[in-house]
């Protein structure tokens, strides 16, 4: 039985706007360059969703930055999918001094992870493959969820320190930045305005406003190609940092508490990735923003004193109430509706945590059941609603006089 990849692999620090379209292909290109260092030129074929939204997601730029812009020739096949995943690519090296061109097929499977057909993966640190089995182990051994993760991944806490630094820096940069985001939508940045407007407010207006501003800050940084953390993807990178920054400030929490919350969120993320998918091209936005909401809800429930059962309940609600969410980026950009969805999911994560703590943690639908349901739902979604920009808002969107995006 395959073991789960770890939390260190889940949280990647890199440039947006799309982990599937930029981080993954760039990593594949880096390995290809190692394999064929003397190639004179490269043909890069992009298939399925990777081709359909690749230009808006800057896929060609991410690859050519590695291989050399004057050496790359791109072919786009949006209507054709390779058998392993909707985000497939084929790279060919020409003139490398070998008798025949070097060819590799690779899949960008979400969150910046890549998969080579037919290659077995190295053993990973987690022997439990469901949240139910992890909870049973932790209950029996009387260890916290975060400690369970720390025990299995040496160096995890140090990695989470770097992750938290990158998350807070992305919030700070996003709150300072102004102007419009790149791309044809000319979408104005809003994070700084949102934060300014809530400074003199009180109560729930202030709390929600800060959550929104933090989520917008990270998501706008991502859309602009800034450095963010995959949590679990670039397109959903604003949810977890927005929620954790909100609690860190409002509850004056030490960083060690935040690191532990990040570990718990990471457990939720790797379970979804292992048992379903975090790829919008495979299961829609429920796999990205829905998973991010579940991760943030679990972290929030822990931070406000939740039991393991309540943490599981919060994560379950965070994902359940995103079931069926489509991935329909307008003009192939990670902007509409992606940025606003991050803000809404951050608020929902806090609500799920508070709701869970009003109960004893007992409920009817388990987190693991919702993960299975999400995967089945994603497979049932039409292709137009899985990151191709051919359905949903991507098809019907038209600017209107009453707004700027």
N, C-alpha and C positions, 0 to 999 in steps of 0.2 A: 504494500500500500504506500503510495507516495506521501511524503511528509510535507507539511506546510512550509512555504518560505516565511522568513521571519519579519519582524517589525522593522528591523534595520533596513531591509530591502523595500519595505512599504513606503517609508518616509524618505523620499529622495529630494535633494535640494538642487534646483536647476531653473532654467529659464522657461517661461510660458511661450505660447498660450495654451499648448495642449501636450500633455505627457505622452499620449498615444501617437501624436503626429510630429512631435519635435524631440522629446527626450528619448523615446524608443528608437525611432529611425536614426537619430544621431549616434546612439550607442551601437546600433547595428553597423553603421558606416565606419565607426572607429575600429571595430573588430575586422571589418572587411579590408580596411586600409592596412592593418597589421598583417593580414593574410596575403595581400597583394600589394606590397609597398612599391613595386617598380612599374605598376600599371600606368599607361600613358593617358588613358581616358576611361570613363565609366558610363555605362548605360543603366539608368535606374528606372525600373518599371513599378508603378504604384497601382494597386488594385483596390476595388471596392470603396469603402468609406475613406480609406487613406488617400485615394485619388479624388473622390467626390468633394471633399472639403480640404484637401491638402494645400491648395493655394492660399485659402483664407487662414489656415492654421500654420502657414509658413513651413510646411514640410520640406519643400525643395530647398529653402534657405538653410534649414537645419542640417540637411545632408550635404549640400554643396559647401557649407562652411567647414566641414570635416574633410571632404574629398577634393575640394578645390573647385571654385565656380567655373573656371575655364576648362575643366576636365569632365564635367557632368552633363549628360544628355538625358532628359527626363521624358518618359512616356507615361501617359495617364490612361487608366482603364477603369473608369468609375462603374461601368456596367458589368464588370467581370470580377468575381471573387475567387481567390485561391481556396483550396478545400479546408484549410485549417482554421481560418479566422477572417472576418471581414476586413481587417487591417493587414493586408499582405503586401509584401514588396519582393522584387527580384532584382538583384544587383549583379552586373556583369563587368568584369575587368578585362580590358583590351590592351594588347601590346605589352604584356607583362613578361615577355621572354619565354613563355611556355607554349607548348604545341597548340593548345586550345584555350579559349577564353575561360577565365575563372567565373563560376556562377554560384550564387547563394540565394536561397529563398529563406525569408524570415518573416515572422509575424510580430506585430506590435500589439500586445494583448491587454494593454491597459496599465495606467499608472507608471508608464515608462519602462515596463518590463518587456523583454523580447523572448521569443521562442523559436528555436530552430527545429524543423521537422526531423523526427527520428533520433534526436539527441537526448539521452537521459540526463536528468538533472542531478546535481550533487545532493547528498542527504541534507535535510533541513532540521531545525532544532525542535519542532513540535510534534509530539506523538499523538496528541488529542486533536481530533478534526471536527469537533462540534463544540458549541458553547455549553451544551448540556454536560458533555463529558469533562470539560474544563472545570465547570462549576462543581461537579461531583468530586473531582480530584481535590479541588481547593477546600471544599467542605470537609472531606475526609482528613486531609493533611493540616487543616486549619491554617491555611496561608492565604493572604490577600491576592487578588487577581494580578495586581502590579508585580508582586513578588514572584508569582508563577512565571511571568514573562522575564523578569530580571534573571531568574535562575537558569533559564534556557538560552539566553542570548548574552554571553559575556560581552561587555562593552556597550550594552544597550543604554545604560544611563548616560554615558558620555555622549553617545550619538544623540540622545534626546536633548541634551544640553545644546548641541549644535542646531538641532531642529528648532528648538524654542527660540534661540537667538535669531535664526533666519525668519521664523514666523513674525516675531515682534518687529524686526527690521522691515519686513514687507508691509506691515501695518503702518509703521512710521513714515515710510516713503510714500505710501498711498495717501495718507492723510495730508501730506505736504504738497503733493502733485496737483496741478491744475491744467486746464486746457482740454483738448479733445483726444480721444483714443485713436490710434492709427486704423486705417481702413475706410471703406466707402461710406460707412454709416455716420462718421463724424460724431460719434457719441461723446457727449461731454462727461468728464470726470465729475463725480458727485460727492465723494467721500468727505472731502474737506468741508463742503457746505453742510452736509448732514451733521458732522461733529460740531460745527460752529452753532448750529441752530438748537442743539440740545443742551448747551452749556448752562443756560439760565432756566432750564426746565426742572421739573421734579417728578418723582414717582415713576410710574410705568412708562411715561413718555420719554423720560431721560434714559431709562434702562434700555428700552427698545431702540431708541435713537443711537445709543452708543454701540449696541450690537450691530445695527444696520451699517453704521459708519465704518466699523472695523472690518466687516465682511466686504463692503464695497471697496475699501482701501486695498485689500489683498487681491480681490477679483479684478479690479482695475489695473493693478500692477501686473497681474498675470496676462490680461488682455493686451497690455502694452509690451509684452515680452520681457518683463522684469523677473527677478529671481523670487521664486516661491517654493513651497514645500508640497509635494504630492500627498494629499490627505483625503481620499486616497489617490486623487488625480490632480492635475493642474486646473482643469475646468471646475473642480469642486474644492479648490484650495482655500477658499475664504471662510468656510464654515467652522472648522475646528479652531483655528487661531482666533476667530472673532469671539467664540464662546469662552475659550480659556483666558483670553485677555480681559474679557468682561469680569470673570470671577476673580482673576488675579488682582485686578484693581479694586473691585467693590468689596472683596473679602480680605484684602491685604494678605494674600497667601504667599508663603515662602516658595521659592522655585522648586524645591524638592517635591512639593505637592503637585505642582504642574507637571513635572516629569512623570510622576506616577499616573496622573490622569492621562497623559499622552500614551503611556504604555497600555493602559486599559483601552483607550480608543484604538490603539494599534492592534490589539487582539481582535476587536470587532472587525477592523479592516481586513486583516489577513484571513479571517474566517469567511468573509464574503468573497474575497478574491479566490480562495481555495475551493469553496463549495458552489460558487456561482460565477460572477464576473463583475469587475468595476469598469468595464469598457463600454462607453456609450455606443460604439459601433456594433456591439454584440447584444446589449440588453437595454439600451436607451439610458436616459438620464437618471432613472431610478437606481442604476448601478453606480452612478457617480455622486450626484447630490444626495440621493437617498442613503447611500452608504456613509457619506460624510455626516449627514444628520444623525444617523445611528451612532457613529463614532463619537460625535460631540455630545449627544445625549447621554451616552454611557459615562463619558468623562465628567460631565456636569453632575450626574447623579452621584458619582463618587465624591466629587468635591464638596457637595452639600450634605454629606454624611449618609449616603445610601448604602444599604446592604448589598451583598452580591445579587440577591434576587431582584432588588429594586434597580440595580444597574442593568441587569438583563432585560427587565421590563422596559426601561427607558430606551434601550437600544432597539428593542422589538418595535416600539411605537414609532421611533424615528424612521425606521425603514418601512414599516407597514403603511404608513400614511403618505408614502411616496410611490407606492405600487402603481405601475402603469405609466409613470412619467416618461414622456418621449424626449428624445434628443433631436432638436430641430433648430440648430443655430442659423440665424438669419445671415445670408451672404457668406456662409461658411466661417464666420468670425465667432470667437468665443466671447460674445458681448450680449446680444439679445437672443434668448432670454436668460443666458447663463449668469450674468453678473447679479441680476435681481434675484434669481433663484437662490444664490448663495446667501443673500441677506435673509430671505424668507425662511430658509432651512436653519439658519442660526437661531432665529427666534423660536422655531418649532422644536429645536433640540432642547432649549431651556424649558419650554412648556412640557415636553415629554419627561424631563427629569423631575420637575416639580410635581407633575401628575403622578409619577411613579412613587415619589416619596410621600404622597398623601395616602398611599395604599400600603399593604404589608408585603407587596411584591408578587402576590398571587394573581394570576391571570390565565386566560384560556388558550391563547396562541403563543407558542414559543418563538424565540428569535430564530432558531434553526429552521422552523417551519416557514417563517416569512422569507428567509434566504432562499429556500427551495422554490417558494412561490414566485419570488422576484425573478429567479432564473427562468422558470417556465414562462412567466409573463413576457419577459424579454424576448424569448425565442418566438413567442406568438405575435410580437409586434411586427407590423409590416416593415419592409426594408426602408421605406421613405421616412420612417420615424426613428431610425437608428443612425444618426449622425451623417446623413447623406445630403442634408439641406434641400431635400426634394419634397418634404411634407410638412404639415403643421404650420407653425408660425413662419418658417422659412419660405413657405409657399404663399401664404396669405398676407404677409406683412407689407404694409404701405405706410409711409410716414403720414401723420395727420397733423392738422393745424394746431391742435391743442397741446402738443407736447414736443419734446426734443429727444425722445427715446426712452 
